[in-house]
């Protein structure tokens, strides 16, 4: 990207060898993900040279007719398989061995086909390269072998440090001769690079296999001793990598060096974590731990603590939750002070939560906060909770961005309190959703009472805003949105703390921003939160961003095939990390998407149809289960079934205050479907509450539309049209159907544009205006086809056929 012109463009170029990667390689997932997000992707296949291409090259180089040099070209192709670099090296070898030479007598090039054909080489020119390198001077061979130890390239800073050692004092001049021979090139001022990986392979083969470990170790130790005292970040990986590669060599065990090398690996691991390379970090820590003495927890406590936590963190990110848990238990058992345990407790809770053990995670957080001096009630009455929320709202009155940014930084103990409150607020969503308002309000109060701030203060403000957005009062929602925007604006005070972005994004863009921004924008930012979470090592928050990205994208009407592909990708990543909590969410979304596409059987692979869970709204997964059941039933046209589950999500009192808030985001978006579904079961004998259901929902949608016209206006218009149609007010119904269709189209809600057209078709069919009904059904079919819902395409097609029969 370019900061000079504020460009947000990014051009990525990736390359791979088709014979060295399988179909499930990460590069292909990356390409699919980019395409799904609408990013243009161009794939260019570079094949080897054909016999005809090689013949043209040889003909041009030798200034001979193609038919004359074709026998030589065919041999070159057989030996090189068309690899351009191999072709060049092979022809050069033929010239050097006088198998291809210019005849001054005949004034043309001549060659010995028999001898060339019988040359003892492999299918490539690796043998030829090795033979050529073996004939070079000892100093040049040394430079080739050392460079090969570092891979395809070697940094010039590494060369400078090695030049200071006695054994490698001439490596600089040696590499310059290697460049002159054409085996390497100089890239800017940064490094020397082999011209081809096969050249590097040939150089590495100069070291006997039995001596490779010893060679790596000797290079690494020489580099370490030369750089000791001023090790710079850009070569710590190079030093640790070489030494670790050779640590298995039996003669290198020097106890006096062990502790220093353990610290070196710790430095490399920490740097790898900063670069989000957790696999490498884990390798460095695993190399460091055997170097520690037996009594390291006693004599090297701080080093041991740091190394063990790095191992736990990297293992967690790599999906080895069992290993991470075991290491954390060791830390908790060996730690001498409460503060030394806090980071371990925090990571341990993440593992419990990711594994679906939310009750145990909640209990652990409760205990840690108590150790930090916080008094948390076991339970609060609705009256107490609402009173606390109102008290906090009064404290927030008049809070501005300037006053927030002007606060001093919070002390370390208070920061830990907010960090654990932030975690318990997220964990409590399932087992103790009624306590989340308390945790959010307490976070805000700790910040405002002390007039100090930290990055977790922003989490408290956003969590508070999310709870406010679940209210039915227009003023409360507006104020909650103001606080949420305030927190996001204050993020610039902590612009270097990217670790809070994933969690901040999934709360703000999943639960608050839908009142402030188009849901398509929210979905895009949730995808950013997922990517940022993976980059900074917060896989737990990354995966919640992924879940909400799928949920919001479904609400936004993203084409279902694209959404299915994304869900499958997220499932694969989540499964590899062992996150069963998020996996359950994604499996339910996948089943819902498949059902809408007409490919599902509504069999709920993630959550079984447990009657106890279905009838007990206190069960952790019950609201999630009911939500997907109700959405599927609505689109399938199962009104009675849909009403049953819609009612499970809207029991009296569930959404009238800040206490029962867990389904707030789901409710405001599925309420349209609930309202429309109600007309399918209302009868003259139905009770008054059922008859008032669509009217009450319409009032709520009008409030939402007043806050966010883009996201809710089409929904309010469509439900209003249904109400007018039910009451027989056909003119008002006609106006509102048209408004709903136009609004959905303007907001890019293709699925709800189709729904509005379909409902308009039913209305006109009911009043016997069949031509208009046919037109609306046909529009609905086109919209559903664009959405990717064969289920709805087939349903509308049946309506079209019924009208044609009557006509």
Number of C-alpha atoms within 10 A of each C-alpha: 10 9 7 6 7 8 9 8 8 8 5 6 6 7 9 9 9 11 6 7 12 10 9 8 10 11 15 13 14 12 17 18 16 13 14 17 14 10 11 9 11 8 8 7 9 8 11 14 17 14 18 14 14 23 24 18 16 22 19 12 9 14 12 15 13 18 11 11 19 19 12 21 24 15 15 24 23 13 21 21 17 19 17 15 14 23 23 14 17 20 17 14 17 16 14 12 10 13 17 19 15 14 11 8 6 8 8 12 14 16 17 13 13 9 10 16 14 8 9 10 12 11 12 19 23 20 15 18 21 18 13 13 21 15 10 14 11 12 18 24 22 20 22 27 22 23 25 24 24 19 14 18 21 19 18 16 15 20 22 17 18 25 19 17 17 10 12 21 15 18 24 18 14 20 25 16 20 22 18 11 13 11 19 23 18 16 12 7 9 12 15 22 21 24 17 13 14 17 23 26 19 23 26 21 16 18 19 10 11 9 11 19 21 21 21 24 23 17 22 23 19 22 28 24 15 19 20 12 8 8 16 11 11 12 18 20 19 20 27 26 22 23 26 20 18 21 16 13 17 9 8 15 12 8 12 8 12 17 19 15 22 24 18 20 29 26 20 25 31 20 19 19 20 14 14 19 19 26 15 19 27 25 18 27 27 19 22 24 20 12 20 20 14 9 9 16 17 11 11 13 14 13 16 22 20 15 24 21 21 24 24 27 27 28 23 27 25 19 19 16 23 14 15 26 21 12 21 24 17 15 23 19 10 16 19 12 9 11 13 16 20 18 17 25 20 19 19 26 25 23 23 21 24 25 18 19 17 25 16 15 25 23 13 18 22 19 12 20 19 13 12 16 10 14 10 15 9 7 12 14 11 14 11 13 21 17 12 17 22 14 13 19 19 11 14 16 10 8 14 15 15 10 10 21 18 13 15 12 13 19 12 10 12 19 20 21 20 27 21 25 27 22 21 25 24 22 26 22 17 22 18 19 20 21 22 28 24 24 24 28 24 21 28 25 21 19 23 18 9 13 15 19 23 21 24 25 26 28 30 28 26 30 30 29 30 28 27 29 29 27 21 20 15 16 13 17 23 18 17 26 25 17 27 29 19 20 25 18 14 18 18 11 13 14 12 9 12 14 17 22 24 30 25 26 29 28 23 25 28 24 24 30 22 26 23 19 15 18 26 22 16 26 27 16 20 32 24 20 27 29 18 23 27 18 20 22 23 24 26 25 27 27 32 25 31 28 26 23 29 26 18 25 21 21 19 22 21 21 20 21 16 17 23 20 15 21 21 14 16 20 23 12 16 23 14 13 21 20 24 16 20 23 23 19 22 25 18 22 22 24 22 25 23 21 21 23 22 18 14 15 10 18 14 18 12 16 16 11 12 10 8 10 18 18 13 13 15 14 14 18 18 20 22 19 21 22 20 21 21 26 19 21 22 22 19 18 15 14 19 15 16 27 22 14 23 27 13 20 23 16 10 9 10 16 19 14 18 25 26 20 24 22 17 22 18 18 20 17 18 17 23 23 22 25 24 22 24 21 17 14 13 15 11 7 7 10 10 10 9 15 17 14 17 24 15 13 21 22 14 20 25 19 19 25 19 15 20 17 20 22 26 26 22 30 30 25 28 32 28 27 29 26 21 19 24 13 10 13 13 17 11 16 25 18 15 25 28 18 20 28 23 16 24 25 17 13 20 19 25 24 27 26 28 29 25 32 26 27 23 30 27 21 25 21 19 12 12 11 13 20 15 16 25 24 17 25 30 21 20 28 25 16 24 28 20 18 24 23 24 20 19 26 23 15 16 24 15 13 19 20 12 12 16 12 8 7 8
